[in-house]
Amino acid sequence: MSVNIVRGSLLDVSLGASASASFVPVARAAAVAFAVALTALAAQFTVVVPFTAVPFTLTPLVVMLVGAALGSRLGAASQVVYLAAGLAGLQVFAPSVILPPGAARLLGPTGGYLLAYPLAAFVVGRLAERGWDRAFASSVAAMLGGLAVIYAGGLTWMMVYTGSFQAAFTQGVLPFVLADVMKAVMAALLLPQAWRFLSSDKA
């Protein structure tokens, strides 16, 4: 990795030093709002998985991409706002006839995953700010780091919810891990391409 790499997230570098002081806060707020909407949209693409109350969604992919694109602080902030919207009763969580709605969702089997989203976005964002999203191999490592945070939160709460590590692992990890690793690889493929596009646009 080049020692001359420009530090910062995709959002930071795209705004650049030329952006006016009044425009930057507006652009950042708009980016957070868009990230919240994108996370909510991803949650609607839900597939029910047999033998578990945890559904398959695209949300982890979006959480990782949001963290990388917005950076650690804004990425985490977007996920905090997403959770707040769900707690307020807005239909932003994955639709389900089994999982509780609104604030009660955090007490259900998926609560640990949801609560891990801000930290996962922060971790991926911090690594991206250090240049990990510029090349495929390091981008995969950053995405897997964020995914590990989501799984750690989900598995921990599932252990409390089910009362068993085996049940928590079988219901909350095993059915999803392969697909989620593939999501991480997809995200890792997108990020270096985004940087190449940004570099060519500024050339």
Secondary structure by P-SEA (a helix, b strand, c coil): cccccccccaaaaaacccccaaaaaaaaaaaaaaaaaaaaaaaacccccccccccccaaaaaaaaaaaaaccaaaaaaaaaaaaaaaacccccccccccccccccccccaaaaaaaaaaaaaaaaaaaaacccccaaaaaaaaaaaaaaaaaaaaaaaaaacccaaaaaaccccccaaaaaaaaaaaaaaaaaaaaaaaaaac
